[in-house]
Amino acid sequence: MSHVDEVALAERLTSVRQKIADALTSNGRPGDDATLIVVTKFHAADLVRALVDCGVRDVGENKHQEAAAKQAECAELDVRWHFIGQLQSNKAAAVRKYADAVHSVDRPSLVTALERAGENAPETGALECFLQINLTEDPSRGGVAWADIPTMAEMMLEARTLTFAGVMAVAPLDGDPREAFEQVARASELVRSIAPEARAISAGMSHDFEAAIAAGATHLRIGTQITGKRTLPG
């Protein structure tokens, strides 16, 4: 039995969709020019089912164990699963079994692990991947440093079992998101000079997605504004 308040969920989803459409229009972009990924971490599988009933087709998870269990429980649903959290190389093969996209590729060893997993399991098909950019000076945060973008972009472009989609970033909470996303846009330009088809920009969350849209974001990772409070411990 579902414990999701489907009426409230639908209302929140409609509100966010309208905000996205308005932001796209105000920036001279078509109203359907961005993919909404609803982040369902810390929520049970019944929320994913309710979202699908509302027309959602893209969901995001950031922990492998939770994502794998939830995808298995929802295997019959028409859903694209986006892995958006930090990914250990030794989990790459497991994540490839269910993920349609990985947004957090940030080091050569992870590219190698994802590529090897695809070669060992060709039935999984090509995996869409985003190069995560570190927008801070803190090397402990996820993402590659600016100086490493060209090398990583070339490596991802050459991977035969990966589809290089573009860049991803998380704006620091203590800064102006507009400045952060302008930096992401510049990173996208740099990547496209190496891989012209890698045009996607995964940026923007519940608190800053309108600023991300203004900077050209094509994939928005929005959680709490749609899903509400978490239902699982975490």
C-alpha positions, 0 to 999 in steps of 0.5 A: 500500500502506498503512503504517498500523498499523490495529490500533494505530489502532483501539485508540487510537480506541476508547480516545479514544471511551471517554474521550469517552463517560465525560466526557459521562456524568460531565457529565450528557450523552448518550454520543453528544452530541459530534462527534469530528473526527480531525485528520489533518494531517501524515498521508498519505491512507491514514490517512484511509482506515483511519479510515473503515474504523474508522467515522470520518466527520469529519476535520480539516485545517489547511493548505489545500494538504495538505487539498486534495490529501488530499481529492482522493485520498479523494474517493470516501470518505464523509467530512466535511472540517473546515478548522480552521486559519487561513485567508487570504481569498484561499484562501476559494474554493479551500477551499469546493470541498472543505470541509464546515465551516470552524472558523476564521472570525475577521474580516469579510474572510473572511466576505465572501470565503467568502460571495462564493465561495458565491455564485459556486459555488452548487453547493457548497451552504451552508458550515458556519462557526464563529466563532473566539474569541481567548482571549488578549490577543495580537491576533496569535493567531487569533480575534476579540476579545470586543468584536468578537463581536456584530458578527461574529456578526451578519455571519455570521448574515446571510450567505446561503451560510453556516450559522452553527454556533457558536463555536470556540476553542483553549485557551492552552497556558500556562493552565488549560484549564477557565478557557479553556473557561468563557470559550468557554461565555460566548462561546457564550451571547453568540452565541446571544443574537444567533443562537439556532441557532448552538449548537455549540462547537468546542473541545478537543484531545488534551490537554484535550478532557475539560475542553472537554466539561465546558464544553459542547463539541459538536465535539472536534478530536483528533489525536495521541491517535488518529493517533500520530506524523506521517508527513509532513514539516511 
